[in-house]
Amino acid sequence: MQERIQMTDLKAQYTAIKPEIDTAIQSVINETSFIQGKPVSLLEEEVARYCGVKFAVGVASGTDALVLALTALGIGSQDEVITTLFTFIATAEAISRVGAKPVFCDIDPDTYNINPDKIVEKITPRTKALLPVHLYGMPCQMDKIMAIVKEHKLKLIEDCAQSFGSEYKNKKAGTFGDCGCLSFFPAKTLGCYGDGGMIITDNDEVAQKAKILRNHGSGKKYYYGVHGFNSRLDTLQAAILRVKLKYIDLWINKRIENAKYYDELLPGSVRGIGPEYKHTFNYFTIRIKDNKREEVQNRLKEKSIDSAIYYPLCLHLQEVYKNLGYQAGDFPVAEQAQREVLGLPMYPELTKAQIKQIADTIR
Ligand SMILES: *Cc1c(COP(=O)(O)O)cnc(C)c1O
């Protein structure tokens, strides 16, 4: 039996930086400042600098980053938020959580991101915001999205859970609109050792509101102005992330190299990426046509190669969104993607020999 190739290999990454990580963890324990300790504010400064924004607010998860951002922007019941239906549930879940209604929009077949040409027809007098997702690490067409946002005076929240470090026209994902929401879930490009997230923004008011919301609605200790959340980023996670942030560009470059090699061996896998896009490949996704996906997955499995489907059921067809009244066939591009996409192993430490083996099996 050959060694299994996983979707991501967190152990390999930890092994490479073990002394630094262990020291960082031990120092938090020595200080016992587990909640809102110094590493949290230091990480916030570092991420803000990395992304080129004024503020970053650490929270408990990427999902909470979305919920707190929507809340800080005043989005709630009676409001509609236009988003993609080809994403992780958390994107729409956050909209529903604040009492607003997610309005789904079909995707672009090459990039799997929201199709900006189909957004305008979804706008109603109730539309308050757009919530695009830079899926798999691929930035959305931000010029077109910004034009819509300006013309219709909408708020813009970017879901950057899969796109840490991604860029459109040399500007980081998450910095185009009112705020960007990051996830530090372990499998993301910049992942911690548990749950974590962050809101990045240039808007002072949004940053201040998010800081109050994450801490039970309290600006001053034991005085509460609004209903808040318990949603802080753990000091331990912040300390781990500060170590990992130093290596992130190196790791992103390796992901990009790996994607190039995949694309050489499986031509046409990577599509729709003009020079204005920096795709950071949190996930590497190919399409398997003619109902052969299951067969391909089985062949990979025989060779101990993992694969995964992001995502097997579009959000408009999920049980939880039955009440929205959508039907199969409403979003043909995304529904075809749900039948054809296949995610392959992707992480910085993946070797060329492993990629070759995966590609050979698929071919
Ligand atoms: C992972 C993810 C989230 C949620 O992040 P958590 O940190 O797991 O809460 C939100 N949106 C997208 C697109 C994601 O991939």
The ligand as an SDF file (V2000), in Angstrom:
LIG
                    3D

 15 15  0  0  0  0  0  0  0  0999 V2000
  -15.1920   28.0060    5.8310 C   0  0  0  0  0  0  0  0  0  0  0  0
  -16.1410   28.9630    5.2320 C   0  0  0  0  0  0  0  0  0  0  0  0
  -16.9350   29.8220    6.0090 C   0  0  0  0  0  0  0  0  0  0  0  0
  -17.0700   29.6960    7.4970 C   0  0  0  0  0  0  0  0  0  0  0  0
  -15.9090   29.7320    8.2080 O   0  0  0  0  0  0  0  0  0  0  0  0
  -15.8300   29.0470    9.6670 P   0  0  0  0  0  0  0  0  0  0  0  0
  -14.5530   29.6110   10.1930 O   0  0  0  0  0  0  0  0  0  0  0  0
  -15.7690   27.5770    9.4460 O   0  0  0  0  0  0  0  0  0  0  0  0
  -17.0060   29.4680   10.4380 O   0  0  0  0  0  0  0  0  0  0  0  0
  -17.7030   30.7730    5.3740 C   0  0  0  0  0  0  0  0  0  0  0  0
  -17.7350   30.8610    4.0410 N   0  0  0  0  0  0  0  0  0  0  0  0
  -17.0070   30.0520    3.2510 C   0  0  0  0  0  0  0  0  0  0  0  0
  -17.0660   30.2360    1.7790 C   0  0  0  0  0  0  0  0  0  0  0  0
  -16.1990   29.0590    3.8170 C   0  0  0  0  0  0  0  0  0  0  0  0
  -15.5010   28.2500    3.0230 O   0  0  0  0  0  0  0  0  0  0  0  0
  1  2  1  0
  2  3  1  0
  2 14  2  0
  3  4  1  0
  3 10  2  0
  4  5  1  0
  5  6  1  0
  6  7  2  0
  6  8  1  0
  6  9  1  0
 10 11  1  0
 11 12  2  0
 12 13  1  0
 12 14  1  0
 14 15  1  0
M  END
$$$$
